[in-house]
Amino acid sequence: MDKIRENLGIVVREAREKTGLTQSELSEKLGLGDKTILNIENFRGNPKFDSLYPLVNFLKIPGDKLFYPELKDDEPNKHQLLLEIQSCNDREAAELLRVTRYMLELLRKRNSDSEQ
């Protein structure tokens, strides 16, 4: 849970700083308590959805930044792949999963053969 709070704090701080707002100004704009942003950015916050939703919306924080922090900004193909997968229905996802596993097996075999 600490890693989730830390990621949330970092993402919110970066997004807020891009807007040029102080913690206090952002809290005021969103009608949040004075210490809400401070606590989130200092990894102490476990905000309720009623606070988190307007914050994420206002700062235009993409969901993948919150829920897939392991994705690197320099991995745009992984990012795009996740977006494509999220747009699938369950039947499509099941088919893609089958095909993806097969393709990964082929790619990994080809890579291991070329390393030898």
C-alpha positions as CSV (number, residue, x, y, z in Angstrom):
1,M,0.0,0.0,0.0
2,D,2.9,2.4,0.7
3,K,4.1,2.0,-2.9
4,I,0.6,3.0,-4.2
5,R,0.6,6.1,-1.9
6,E,4.1,7.0,-3.0
7,N,3.2,6.7,-6.7
8,L,0.0,8.7,-6.2
9,G,1.9,11.5,-4.4
10,I,4.6,11.7,-7.1
11,V,2.1,11.7,-9.9
12,V,-0.1,14.4,-8.3
13,R,2.9,16.6,-7.5
14,E,4.2,16.4,-11.0
15,A,0.8,17.2,-12.5
16,R,0.2,20.0,-10.1
17,E,3.6,21.6,-10.8
18,K,2.9,21.5,-14.5
19,T,-0.2,23.6,-13.9
20,G,1.8,26.1,-12.0
21,L,-0.5,25.9,-9.0
22,T,0.5,25.7,-5.3
23,Q,-1.0,23.0,-3.1
24,S,-3.2,25.6,-1.5
25,E,-4.4,27.0,-4.8
26,L,-5.3,23.6,-6.1
27,S,-7.1,22.7,-2.9
28,E,-9.1,25.9,-3.1
29,K,-10.0,25.4,-6.8
30,L,-11.3,21.9,-6.1
31,G,-12.9,22.7,-2.8
32,L,-10.7,20.3,-0.9
33,G,-9.4,20.6,2.6
34,D,-6.2,22.6,3.1
35,K,-4.1,19.6,3.9
36,T,-5.5,17.2,1.4
37,I,-3.0,17.9,-1.4
38,L,-0.2,18.2,1.1
39,N,-1.0,14.8,2.6
40,I,-1.3,13.1,-0.8
41,E,2.0,14.6,-2.0
42,N,3.8,13.6,1.2
43,F,2.5,10.0,0.8
44,R,0.3,10.2,3.9
45,G,-2.9,10.6,2.0
46,N,-5.4,7.8,1.4
47,P,-8.0,10.1,-0.3
48,K,-11.6,9.1,-0.7
49,F,-12.9,8.8,-4.2
50,D,-14.8,12.1,-3.7
51,S,-11.5,13.9,-3.4
52,L,-9.4,11.8,-5.8
53,Y,-11.8,12.0,-8.7
54,P,-11.9,15.8,-9.1
55,L,-8.1,15.9,-8.5
56,V,-7.3,13.4,-11.2
57,N,-9.8,15.0,-13.5
58,F,-8.6,18.6,-13.0
59,L,-5.0,17.7,-13.4
60,K,-5.7,15.4,-16.4
61,I,-3.8,12.5,-14.9
62,P,-4.0,9.5,-17.1
63,G,-5.2,6.3,-15.4
64,D,-2.1,4.4,-16.5
65,K,0.1,6.7,-14.4
66,L,-1.9,5.7,-11.3
67,F,-2.5,2.1,-12.0
68,Y,0.5,1.1,-14.1
69,P,3.4,3.0,-12.6
70,E,5.8,0.4,-13.9
71,L,5.2,1.6,-17.4
72,K,8.1,3.9,-18.4
73,D,7.5,7.0,-20.5
74,D,10.1,5.8,-22.9
75,E,8.0,2.7,-23.6
76,P,5.2,4.1,-25.8
77,N,4.4,0.8,-27.5
78,K,3.6,-0.9,-24.1
79,H,1.5,2.1,-23.3
80,Q,-0.4,1.9,-26.6
81,L,-0.8,-1.9,-26.2
82,L,-2.4,-1.4,-22.8
83,L,-4.8,1.2,-24.2
84,E,-5.8,-1.2,-27.0
85,I,-6.4,-4.0,-24.6
86,Q,-8.5,-1.8,-22.3
87,S,-10.8,-1.1,-25.3
88,C,-11.6,-4.9,-25.8
89,N,-14.6,-6.7,-24.6
90,D,-14.0,-9.9,-22.6
91,R,-14.4,-12.2,-25.6
92,E,-11.9,-10.2,-27.6
93,A,-9.5,-10.2,-24.7
94,A,-9.7,-13.9,-24.4
95,E,-8.8,-14.3,-28.1
96,L,-6.0,-11.8,-27.8
97,L,-4.6,-13.5,-24.8
98,R,-4.4,-16.8,-26.7
99,V,-2.7,-15.2,-29.7
100,T,-0.4,-13.0,-27.5
101,R,0.9,-16.0,-25.6
102,Y,1.6,-17.8,-28.8
103,M,3.3,-14.8,-30.3
104,L,5.4,-14.2,-27.2
105,E,6.5,-17.8,-27.2
106,L,7.7,-17.5,-30.9
107,L,9.4,-14.2,-30.3
108,R,11.2,-15.4,-27.2
109,K,12.3,-18.6,-28.9
110,R,13.6,-16.6,-31.9
111,N,15.5,-14.2,-29.5
112,S,17.0,-17.1,-27.6
113,D,18.1,-18.8,-30.9
114,S,19.8,-15.7,-32.1
115,E,21.7,-15.3,-28.8
116,Q,23.3,-18.7,-29.2
